[in-house]
Amino acid sequence: MSAAPPRSAARELVRFLEIQNLGLNLSFALAFLVLAADGLPSLRTFVLVVIAFVAARNAGHSFNRYADRAIDARNPRTRDRLLPAGRASPSFALAIAAGSGAVLVVAAYLLNPLAFALSWVALAVIFGYSYTKRVTAFTTAYLGVVEAITPAAVFIAVRGTLPTPVLLAVGALLAWGTAFETIHSLGDLASDRELGLKSLPVRLGPEPAARLVPALHAVALALLFLFGAALGLPVVYDVALLAMGVLAVITDRELLRRPTASRVPFERHFALGAIYLVGVALAVFAPFGPVLRLG
């Protein structure tokens, strides 16, 4: 049997950064960008925010690959990744993390002074996630904290301030990110137990952890509803939240039946984020009603 053809450098980089999963969070970032700008932001702001978002994501992802290289080598699901398979050195991952971090800081500097000052805090939080799974089961919630940075960061980037109602969106993304990471951890439950890693499913068991997910989704959607009400968004926004709720209920029921079969619930988060972005776009751009300006 002939050996598999070698992968191109571009394909290796795409797999290393898992660019295909970018849409999990980008939909929310774009939605908050539209809301922060009360419509279309300037081209400069749009480009800088997207660059900062992608750079932050790539910095955290590549640093996580560096930190987890020994663990990944012991896990059958991940042992073929770039670092554990020996197709790249640890310094490669660190270089990507450092370069991406630098891009984030520069983009934040070009946006406004507060964004620049807080970009260092964001990097510390993002990099810190990679080591929490070794010391606490609440690493699952820590990723929720990482996700919760998004609405605050976008509003600060666009407006240079953080309006109080945006804290509702921060809380929503905290709950949403924790739910998503719990689903992801359920899929890795067996390997996490074998490797001695910590997560809520490891600590609580698969069934109790799965029962947390619908509650977290409900909290997230309730806070997003209050956030929309604070901004004065029209009813089409609430319709989008209702659609998200219906899909979340269907997804969560499937998860409760088979807690460790998490691939489909994981993939449905792409659709859930896309629904939110569509709802925000309709609320802002369609002639349903005005958006309340927050200062």
Beta strands, then each sheet from edge to edge (+ up, - down):
end
